[in-house]
Amino acid sequence: MSDAALPTVAEVRAAAEAVKAALDRHLAAVESRIGDEDPAVYAAFNELAAAAEEYDELLYDRYDEVTPFEIPTPEDGVAYTGPAEPAAFSVLVRRDYAVVEPARLIAQAERVAAHDRDADLDDDGGTAGALGVLFGEYEPDEIASRAKDFGLEEGDSTLWITASEEIAEPGEWLGSPFGHVDPQDVLHRFDVSSVFDEEADEFDDEPDPDPHGESAAPGLTPA
């Protein structure tokens, strides 16, 4: 960054004062909170996080220094700002699968079609039609629990719980079920991925710091 683009001393000081004021507002909100999920505390938290981030950036740009503060946020980096007491919520689920045994998948669909007149398997007998038959017959959770039986291999999956003030009108979102999700309304998120197992394996592969196989307490060096 050129000197001309550096924040001024006054700008850095103003950002520091903003952090101080945000700290006071946050403390006041906490002291007067109503219930465990008071929206005033959420709002003060987000204001403090924004002020601290702004100050940290200006401090680094001007003086090449950082603060010791770290405001916790969800893994995707988006803080929840939805209703503290949601009156309604939506559950959004995505599960990925690989078709590893097409013949098994099609055979399962043919069995369903043979006993159910409403289960129409396409004439081409391909996997696309088989998927339509199976998901029309079984609940997604059952298919997930029996993925191998259907010739499928599970990939990543995620489940989001999004909060709202009121339930949507019938048919309101059916045309675009995932198109109007605000990341800041995601109340809870649960991710499942093999990448997490790989990260755990990397830690497991690290050598034991004690050649005798005894683990030392943090910060201590074995004699």
C-alpha positions in Angstrom: 0.0 0.0 0.0 1.4 3.4 -0.9 1.8 6.2 1.6 -0.9 8.1 -0.1 -3.4 5.3 0.5 -2.5 4.8 4.1 -5.2 5.6 6.7 -4.5 8.8 8.6 -3.6 8.8 12.3 -7.0 10.4 13.0 -8.8 7.6 11.2 -7.1 5.0 13.3 -7.9 6.9 16.5 -11.5 7.3 15.4 -11.7 3.6 14.8 -10.3 2.9 18.2 -12.8 5.2 19.8 -15.6 3.4 17.9 -14.4 0.1 19.4 -14.5 1.6 22.9 -18.0 2.9 22.4 -19.1 -0.5 21.0 -17.6 -2.2 24.0 -19.7 0.0 26.3 -22.8 -0.6 24.3 -22.2 -4.4 24.4 -21.6 -4.4 28.1 -24.7 -2.3 28.7 -26.8 -4.7 26.6 -25.4 -7.7 28.4 -26.1 -6.2 31.8 -29.7 -5.4 30.9 -30.4 -8.5 28.8 -33.9 -10.0 28.8 -33.6 -13.8 28.4 -30.7 -15.9 27.0 -31.2 -14.7 23.4 -31.9 -11.0 23.8 -31.9 -9.4 20.3 -30.2 -6.3 21.8 -27.2 -8.4 22.8 -27.0 -9.9 19.3 -27.1 -6.4 17.8 -24.5 -5.1 20.2 -22.3 -8.1 19.5 -22.4 -7.6 15.7 -21.7 -3.9 16.1 -18.7 -4.7 18.3 -17.4 -7.3 15.8 -17.7 -4.8 12.9 -15.9 -2.0 14.9 -13.1 -4.3 16.0 -12.6 -5.6 12.4 -12.5 -2.0 11.1 -10.0 -1.0 13.7 -7.8 -4.0 13.1 -7.7 -3.4 9.4 -6.8 0.3 9.8 -4.2 -0.4 12.5 -2.5 -3.0 10.2 -2.6 -0.7 7.2 -1.2 2.3 9.1 1.3 0.6 11.5 1.6 -3.0 10.3 0.3 -4.1 13.7 -2.7 -6.4 14.7 -4.9 -6.7 17.7 -5.2 -9.7 20.0 -8.9 -9.8 19.6 -10.8 -12.5 17.8 -14.6 -12.3 17.5 -15.9 -15.8 17.0 -18.1 -16.4 13.9 -19.5 -19.4 12.2 -17.2 -21.4 9.9 -18.6 -19.7 6.9 -17.7 -16.3 8.4 -21.3 -15.0 8.5 -22.7 -14.0 11.9 -26.3 -14.8 12.7 -28.5 -11.7 12.8 -31.9 -13.3 12.5 -34.7 -13.3 15.2 -33.6 -14.2 18.7 -36.8 -16.2 19.2 -37.8 -17.5 15.8 -41.5 -18.2 15.4 -40.8 -20.5 12.4 -37.8 -22.2 10.8 -36.8 -24.1 7.6 -34.6 -27.1 7.3 -32.5 -27.2 4.2 -30.6 -30.4 3.3 -28.1 -31.3 0.6 -26.7 -34.8 0.2 -24.3 -35.7 -2.6 -24.1 -39.3 -4.0 -22.0 -41.1 -6.6 -23.7 -43.9 -8.6 -21.0 -46.6 -8.1 -23.2 -49.6 -9.1 -25.7 -48.6 -11.7 -27.0 -52.2 -12.1 -27.8 -52.4 -8.4 -29.6 -49.1 -8.5 -31.7 -50.1 -11.5 -32.5 -53.5 -10.0 -33.8 -51.9 -6.8 -36.0 -49.6 -8.9 -37.3 -52.5 -10.9 -38.3 -54.3 -7.8 -40.3 -51.3 -6.6 -41.9 -50.9 -10.0 -42.9 -54.5 -10.1 -45.0 -54.1 -6.9 -46.2 -50.6 -7.3 -48.3 -49.5 -10.4 -47.7 -45.8 -9.6 -43.9 -46.3 -9.8 -43.2 -45.8 -13.5 -39.7 -46.8 -14.5 -38.7 -45.2 -17.8 -38.5 -47.4 -20.8 -34.8 -46.8 -21.2 -34.2 -48.4 -17.8 -31.4 -45.9 -16.9 -30.3 -44.5 -13.7 -32.2 -41.3 -14.1 -35.5 -43.1 -14.1 -34.4 -45.4 -11.3 -33.6 -42.5 -9.1 -37.1 -41.1 -9.7 -38.7 -44.4 -8.7 -36.6 -44.9 -5.5 -37.0 -41.4 -4.2 -40.7 -41.6 -4.9 -40.9 -44.8 -2.8 -38.4 -44.2 0.0 -37.8 -41.3 2.4 -34.5 -39.5 1.8 -33.3 -40.5 5.2 -33.9 -44.2 4.4 -31.9 -43.9 1.2 -29.1 -42.2 3.1 -29.0 -45.0 5.6 -29.1 -47.7 2.9 -26.9 -46.0 0.3 -24.8 -49.1 -0.4 -27.9 -51.2 -0.9 -28.9 -48.9 -3.7 -25.5 -48.9 -5.3 -24.7 -45.4 -4.1 -21.7 -43.9 -2.4 -22.2 -40.9 0.0 -20.4 -37.7 -0.6 -20.6 -34.4 1.4 -23.8 -33.4 3.1 -25.0 -30.4 5.0 -28.1 -29.4 6.9 -29.1 -25.8 7.6 -31.7 -24.6 10.0 -32.8 -21.1 9.0 -34.9 -18.9 11.2 -37.8 -16.7 10.2 -40.5 -14.5 11.8 -43.4 -16.5 10.3 -44.0 -19.5 8.2 -44.1 -19.0 4.4 -47.4 -19.0 2.5 -48.3 -22.3 0.9 -46.5 -22.6 -2.4 -44.6 -19.4 -1.9 -41.1 -20.8 -2.4 -41.7 -24.0 -4.3 -40.4 -22.5 -7.6 -37.0 -21.7 -6.0 -36.7 -23.5 -2.7 -33.1 -22.5 -2.0 -33.0 -19.2 -3.9 -33.9 -16.9 -1.0 -31.7 -18.1 1.8 -30.0 -15.3 3.7 -26.7 -16.6 5.2 -27.4 -14.4 8.2 -30.6 -16.3 9.0 -28.8 -19.6 9.3 -29.3 -20.5 13.0 -27.5 -23.8 13.0 -25.5 -25.7 10.4 -24.2 -29.3 10.4 -21.7 -30.4 7.8 -20.4 -33.9 7.1 -17.4 -34.3 4.8 -14.6 -36.8 4.3 -12.3 -33.8 4.4 -12.8 -33.6 8.1 -11.6 -37.2 8.5 -8.5 -36.4 6.4 -7.7 -33.5 8.7 -8.0 -35.8 11.7 -5.7 -38.3 10.0 -3.1 -35.7 9.5 -3.0 -35.0 13.2 -2.9 -38.7 14.0 0.1 -39.1 11.7 2.1 -36.5 13.6 5.1 -38.0 15.5 4.9 -38.4 19.2 7.0 -35.7 20.8 8.0 -38.2 23.5 10.2 -40.9 22.0 9.3 -43.1 25.0 5.6 -42.9 24.1 4.6 -40.8 27.1 2.8 -37.5 26.4 3.9 -34.4 28.1 1.5 -31.8 29.6 1.1 -28.7 27.4 3.9 -26.3 27.9 6.2 -28.8 29.6 9.2 -30.6 28.3 9.8 -34.1 29.5 13.1 -34.7 31.3 
